[in-house]
Amino acid sequence: MSTANTLPYGLWPSPVSAELVARSGVRLGDPLLLDGVLYWCEGRPQEKGRNVLVAADAAGAIKDVLPEPFSARSRVHEYGGLAYTGAGRTLWFVNDADQDIYQIRDGEPPHRLTELAEWRFAEPVADPGRQRLICIGEQLLEAAEPRAALVAVDMVTGVLEVLHEGHDFYTSPRLSPDGEQLVWLAWDHPDMPWDGTWLCHARVTAEGALADITTLAGGPGESIFQPEFHPAGGIVYVSDRSNWWNLYYYRDQRSTALYPLEAEFGLPQWQFGMRTYTVCGDGSLLCCWTRAGRWELGRYTFKKGMQPLNLPWTEYSSIVSEGPVAAMLVAAPDQAATLVRLDISERKLQAQPVRHASSLELPATLLPAPEAVRFDSDGETVHGLFYAPAGEGVRGPEDALPPLLVKCHGGPTGAASTALDARIRFWTSRGFAVLDVNYRGSTGYGRAYRRALYGQWGVADVADCINGARWLAREGRVNGEQLLISGSSAGGYTVLCALCFSDAFAAGASYYGISDLSALAQDTHKFESRYTEALVGPWPDARELYEARSPIHHIAGFNCPVIFFQGGRDRIVPPDQARRVVDALREAGVQTAYLLFEDEGHGFRQAATQIQALESEWRFYLRALGLDPGA
């Protein structure tokens, strides 16, 4: 006989507090193996979001190598990404406060290398033979878009030299081991990197100039991801020319598919330094791919093909190697991101955990794996991850069904993750069900699915979230009268459209979401400034369509409570987007809450912000559903 207490859904006592969620939110990223030492970048909400470079030696001793107040963070494209590199015992990093490059050696304080107020840097690559760094450079200009270039920075003087320019965007510079070749990716407006990119190659002269520049692959209509030099003399890269981001090998003016598969070896390049594979010293590839919402790991050789590796995780990323050692980030539904080290010389891989993103220890009853679901949405098959309520020693009334929180990921070119997310467990442990929707436009299901949102943003994604929620209600798994919706950035736009253009939801939360597409098209950063041309239509020719899909112009459509969260320093979706719609809703008498965090940007990095936002969202929903927030 069950001894579980019966309590209303949404009011279950839970060990997963907002404070615990914030404390478990350390961000691990960008591992680097250098002379046997494993480095990585660690974002710490408890230190106001500071990004610390950390090192673990071969014996496992861990230490911070970046003292306060320094923070390794690039702001190129605003989203940044990989912000450091190394050679020997020397590291170079981009400092968040001034975006200059600093040098740091064992036991010495950081030394400022550049003093270039108008330049920002990302994805540095060491060229020790020429005593320089090759970087992505972005020069801020007063009366025009930022200038993009491949640049070299002298390791001694900090003098900058432009190596190549002419494209709107650059990423992924890779220098061959002998220093005589360089490859990189480039693309131009109006494309995003998942639309069309060029794989470029150059010979590097003795003086360091780029010569004989050619395009090896790609162009409009083909997205290239992560080029790498191979010891056999060719270049490995990922392309979606088959509809799927698959591995290819270029040599002797010819590209060959290595392992054709209806799965994705690539990712949307929102940030610099993203990696799904590494070229090992023996020429094999340690790589990961995703299909049906789950990541897998394998090792590829030219002789034996792909050998799947059955390690106990569902997420793999940021794979690097040096000699017989590899490192990567892994995760699973019951395990947050973990940095592991592997000896790849062994026949059977044994992963040694180095650092956990979270020290969160929860009972297994709170961490059931999400269910991969598929449902029909306007005649299209749409995907998602469903989390049923999972409490400890508690259950809901037999004659009731749980409320559902629909989660809309950002991007919109992104994807839901199976990794342990304490924020989702915050909801499920209180008696909410959660549907994390991979709406049309999401990655992981091929190029055609990714492009299915083009021209339909604010329509197809909204329909998918609504249809997924109503499907679960029809299946008798959730309460169709208690449907909630939450999302950030582009997901926040989906939330506002769902609340404005339908009556499906009882309440919603927009985190730094878009309310005015016209304002977005005219006032956002360079990287996404033409993104809406594909998602909506050409600006300003399609002005009427922009207005038709902008919630700010349809305030009368809102008929349920809405809560807004916004960063005061957000340059991607400026605060005015939220402020204007909040003022209009309040004037119209719609129940509205607005939390502005002055010191936050696009994405909340500080623990205090995360705690206040999550607790406020929960209590807002309880009031909207007629429950007692004090219970």
Beta strands, then each sheet from edge to edge (+ up, - down):
strand 1: 5-6
strand 2: 27-34
strand 3: 37-44
strand 4: 50-56
strand 5: 62-64
strand 6: 84-87
strand 7: 90-94
strand 8: 101-105
strand 9: 111-112
strand 10: 119-127
strand 11: 132-139
strand 12: 147-154
strand 13: 160-165
strand 14: 169-175
strand 15: 181-187
strand 16: 197-204
strand 17: 210-219
strand 18: 224-229
strand 19: 235-239
strand 20: 246-251
strand 21: 254-257
strand 22: 277-279
strand 23: 285-291
strand 24: 294-301
strand 25: 305-309
strand 26: 315-322
strand 27: 325-332
strand 28: 335-343
strand 29: 351-356
strand 30: 371-377
strand 31: 380-387
strand 32: 394-395
strand 33: 404-408
strand 34: 433-438
strand 35: 483-488
strand 36: 507-511
strand 37: 562-567
strand 38: 592-597
sheet 1: 1+ 32+
sheet 2: 2+ 3- 4+ 5-
sheet 3: 6+ 7- 8+ 9-
sheet 4: 10+ 11- 12+ 13-
sheet 5: 14+ 15- 16+ 17-
sheet 6: 18+ 19- 20+ 21-
sheet 7: 22+ 23- 24+ 25-
sheet 8: 26+ 27- 28+ 29-
sheet 9: 30+ 31- 34+ 33+ 35+ 36+ 37+ 38+
end
